[in-house]
Amino acid sequence: MKEVNFPRSVKEVKFGAWSLNPKLQIISDGEVERELEPLLFKILSYLIINKDEIITRQDLIDDVWCQHYVDDNAINRAMSELRKVLKSDIQRGLVVKTHYRKGYSFFLEPEVIYYEEKNLELTSNQTVQRTTKKKTALLIYAIAVFIMGFGFYIYSSLASKIKVEEVNTVDKNFNEETLSWMEGIYSEFILSPDNQHAAIAFTQAGSQYSSLLIKSLDSGKEKKITSTDNNLYPVGWNSSAAKLIYKSENKDNCKFWEVDVNLSRESKYLFDCQMRYALGTIIDDSAFIYSKYGYRKKSELSAIVNRNLKTGDEFQITSPSLNSFGDKFLYYIKSKNLIIFGRLKSNNSTELFMTDLEGRNQVKLLTHKGRIWSVNYDVFKNSILWYGHKENVIYEFSLSSKRFIKKIHVKGASSYSMTSPISNSEVIALTYPYYNNVYYLDFTGEDKTQLSNSGRYNISSSYIGESVTYLKRNNSSNKQNSVEEVSFSGELIRSKPLSSDYKKVKRNSNVNDEMLGVKNSQVHILNYSSFSIEKIIEIKGELHYVDYLDESNIGYILNDEIENKKLSYIYSRNLSKSILLPISDAVWFDQLSSTKFVFLSNVDKLFLFDTSNGIKELVDDVGKIFYKQSLSLINNSLYYSDGVNVKRYNFEDLGNITKEVIYEVDNSKTLISRIEATETGLLMDMLDIEKNELVKLVKN
């Protein structure tokens, strides 16, 4: 196993005309500056660090891709893309050399510049012949790096060979006790590392903004921080649990603050932040580890970063997959200087990782089928705990043996929006405040009509004629999902269970008796009357988006894990084949005409693309996302929702595309999760927010 990452002390690497900044993953030749994709940065770093060796394809598979098998075409594409990136008007010469039937090597002599003002040129033993003192120091450093790397290799190898024993889930009765009962909405909370306090965002009934409650779990006493014109949300604690980090935000700004847990002093301003859900921790009063959004200029993608609170300098600890929803900080284990973080995948599973403060020794612990909102740590067992919302199970996982040691099914539990176990016998939770419903908004007026009352079920709706069909996805693992059809007046027409676990269904407005059923890597064309499968479209990858296009063709976007990008396709019903579109990294698209497409990029920009001439035009930068993005196109009008507002774009005159806000909700009471345009109005899947409680679950 060869070294892949530069140590944190490396400030810059120069080779040829290029200068590489490892922390920002940017190369520059003085005129051109390019940000490297994670895979290309990893390959380039790997080649530079191991420059005196021929790197085989198997080396790349083992150390860079970290997989058992990678298709040769994926390696060829990656190396070809890297060579393109390393070409410029100034740097025309060879940088990466190909050795026929052997592999690749780094052709130039790199110069490494350290933050400690050590300017070193890599040689075969990675030292520079200057003075005996420097050689000795470098030799000690090299030995230390080797020992750490070799130790981590042995650890990883042994860990990979450990057979994970299945632990049976046991049923236990729990009682639910109310901890805070004020009238209003409890939206977010975090436990202190010593499990003595909870910090909670609370919006009191009749109030416009959320306050911050600091509650002692021992005495039950509450202290409150309020603001007249900002929402306050908890972010994290310092490692001693004596200070709380929180953020204040309104529509214009967001700021991080620090305050003593007993509120003995005024809050201390830290720095400006982003208006996204973030968790973090302060270590030794100087380093702030947190989830930062905007990774690779993608607003919804977060990475774990380390910020120096004294200088403001930041370096990146993790590099999430571009096809995930990023990395979320979960816990800092003070005694081991280790970070636990979760990577949320597009199929709503969570990959759980452990890493050091530099992000060098990352270990994947497991993949959990659901979302992990928070974890806690048991120092005596060296284990982590979390609560599975869908199945109501407390999971306990040993970091020593890398296996589950307990799974406890919580009998008598309600539905919860957030949870955090104190132990495997106590859980702090927020009761579920969100109720999913389908509404119809008539374009002629502002009143909306409720078409469903699906309670705590997840839904996705589609319309046909004068009725709406929606998927009622049951949160319980032992109950079937169902499809329901109601009229625009709210009358139930049909309700039928589904035998397959679809994440979306969609009626065909052109073919009355047809419906799509969408799974992770399959699209089923169903007979709507019988729900029988008429055709299965196999997708070579994980589906991100699927919908009907003109003439009942099907458009879809898949996550390509090998190329680390999103690819857009049209499935032709006549040809029974998929056609790749020349649209890069779209998260949604639809067809205006035979050659014109409108698509939303993964950096939240709306584009118009003409396949006849390859011209791409920017329509709009859609701006801040309040909850979820949703788009729907009908009759040259595009409707876009950010979760709070609905905008309409008029594409009748492509030379003068106009936009206007046509609807807005009070996000303290309602959120828009999905929209679909009809001829006369909008269908909206909405989350209605009602009062809830902070509770404790205690095992009998």
Summary of the structure (lengths in Angstrom):
residues: 700
radius of gyration: 27.0
end to end distance: 49.8
largest distance: 86.9
contacts: 2163
relative contact order: 0.08
helix: 10%
strand: 49%
